[in-house]
Amino acid sequence: MKLRAALESGLRAAVDPVINWMVRARVHPNTLSSLGFLITCSSGYFFHQHEVRTAGALILIGGIFDLFDGTVARRTGLASPFGAFYDSTLDRLSEIIVYIGLLSLYNDYRADANDVVMIYVVILAMAGSLMISYTRARAEALGIDCTVGIMQRAERVVLIGAAALLFGEQGNGAVLRVVLWGLAILTNLTVLQRILWVYLNTRPEGIAVGNAVFKMPEWLRRKIDRENG
């Protein structure tokens, strides 16, 4: 997490002049969300065309726009519940399209070179990625902060984008294959982490782990009691 924070801090410092210009120009954050969405979605087409490096570059550029929109929204005072909903929805859609592009990459009808194993790996990675978002949204509906986990969206964007951009299809795309295998495993482990986290935070009697007993926070107990009447 410290490494992630350091990388985010460095990236924010690098793009801060661009963000300042956007704030002065009053660029609407929803416009940035839409542009980032279109850029990221286009990577799916380039995966389909076996232009893997181009696809990787577009994923990373789209990820930077994802950084722009939230920061610009806060600095311009244009942050809104709809904006957050819109951005999150586009993030999910663009991620699905990226994975569809990867499915097409490994199911090349032109060369009749179906890679059945990698198709299933991509499906598992996509399912895990979507479930990470769902578990967070469902937990937040209960009033639980659920940002725990080892493979959140930023990590997924960087791993797929960097592997595709830097290594392309070198060595039969070995690096990208390894990354996708890792995502297939780690995204679903993150889902399990979040299930456990919510479980620990919603059991009224708590749960014993060794000599420690973890209990539901009192604020959450009161919230649930109010909702149940």
N, C-alpha and C positions, 0 to 999 in steps of 0.2 A: 504493500500500500504506500510506503514511503517513496518507492521508486516511481509509482504511478503519479503521486503528488508532485514529485520533482519534475517529471516529464511534462505534466500539465502546466506547471508553473513556467517552465522554459518555453513551451509552445505559446502560452498566453502572452509572454513578454515579446516573443517574436512577431506575433500578429497584432499586437496592441495598436501600432500605428494605423493599420488597416481598419481596426474596429473604431478608433477615434474618428477616422474619416467617415465611416458609415454613420456614426452618431451625429456628426455635424451635418451630413447630407440627409438626415432623417430617413434613412432606409428602414422600411418596416420589417420587423423581425419575421413576420409570416412570409414575406418575400424571400428572405434568406432561407427559411425552412423549405420553401418550394423549390428554390434553385438547388439546394443541397440534395433534395429528393430526386430531382431530375438528373443531376450529375451522377449520383450513386446508382440510380436505376439504369443509366446508360452502360454501366460496367457489366450488367447482366448480358447485354447484347454483345459486348466485346469478348466476354467469356465464351459465348456461343460461337463467335467467329474465331476462336483460338488466339485472340489478341490478348494474351494473359497479362503482359506487362501494362498495356494500356488500361485494362480493367482494374489492375491494382492501383494505378495512379489515380483513376477516377474515384475509387473507393476512399482513398486517403484525402483527396480534395473535398469530396462530399462530407467526410468526417470533420474537416476544418470548418465547413459551413455550419455544421451542427454545433460547433463551438461558438461561431459568430452569433447565431440567432439568440441564444439565451443571454449572452453578454450584452448585446445591443438592446435587447428587450429591457434588461434591468437598468442600463444607463440612460435610456430614453424615457423611462417610465411607462413603456408600452407593454410591460408584462401583464398577461391576463390569463384567467383560467382556460379560455378557449385557445389561446396561443400555446399553452402547455399541452393541451389535449391534441391540438393540430400537429404540433411537432412530434409528439410521441406516436401518433397514428402514422405519420409519414415515415418515421424511423422503422416501424414494424413492416410497413409495406415495402420499403426499399430493401430491407434485409431479406425479405422473402424473394424479391426479384433477383438479388445477388445470388442466393442459393439456387434459384431456378436456372440462372446462367451457369452455375457450376455443375448442376445436373446435366445441362446440355453439353458442357465441355466433356463430361465423362460418358456421354451417350451420343457419340458422334455418328449420326445416321449416314453421313457422306462417306466416311471411311469404314463403316461397319465395324467399329472398334469399341463396342460396348464394354465398359468397365463396371461390371455388376457390383463388385465389392465397394468401389468408391461411390457408386450411386447410393448405396445403403448408408455409407458413412456420411455423405452430405445430408441425407434425409434425417439421420440421427442428430447431426449438428444443428440443422434447421429446427427440428422439434425442440431440442434443448434450449436454443436461443429464444424461441417464442415462449417457452414455459418459464424462462427466467423473468421475462417481462410480465407474464400473467401472474406469477406468484407474488411479485412485488406489488402489482396493482391490487390484487385480492387482499394482501396483507394490509396495505395502506387503507383499504376500505374498512378494516377492523381497527384502524388507528395505530398500526404497528409499523415502525420504520424498518423496511426490509431491504436495505442496500448491501446486505452481507453477501459474500460469495467471491469466488476466485476468478470468475469469467464473466464480467459485466460487458456492456455494449462497447465501451471504449477499447477494451482489450481485444474484443473480437474484430473490430474494425481495423485496428493496427496490425494484428496478426495476419489476417487474410490479405489486407492491402499491401503490407510490406513483403510478404512471401511472394505474392503475385508480381509485384513491381520489380523486386530485386532479383528474383530467380526465374520468373516466367516458367517456360516448359523445359528448362535445362534438366538433363538427366531424367527425362520422362516426367517432369514436374514433381520430382521427389520431395522438395521442400514444401510445396503447397499441399501435397498429399499428407505429409507428416503433420502439418498444421491442422488440416481438416480432421485427421484422426484425433489429434489432441482436443479439438473443439467438440467432437462427438462425445468424447469421454468427459471433459471438464465442464461443459455446459450442463450436462445432466447431473454431474456431481454438485454443481452450484444449485440446481433445483432441489436436490436432496438437502443441501445445507439450509436453504431457505425454509423448506418444510420443517426441518428440525428446529430452526430459529422460531418460527411461528408456534410450533408445538410447545416449546419451552416458555413462550410468552403468553400462552393462553390456558395452561393447565392451572386451575384455581388452587389445587393442592400442591402444585410444584412437582418437580421430578428430581429424584436423587441421582447424582453422578459422583460416584466415589463417596467421600464424606460430606460433599456439598449438596445442598438442596436449593434448586432454582425454582422460584415462584413467580406467578403472574404479578407484574407491577400493579400497585394499588390503583394508579390512575386508569389503567386499562380495565381493571375489575369494575370500577365505578362506571366507566363508559358502557361496558356490556350490560351492567345492571340497569342503567337508564334506558338503553335501547330495548331491553326485554320487558320494560314496564314494571 
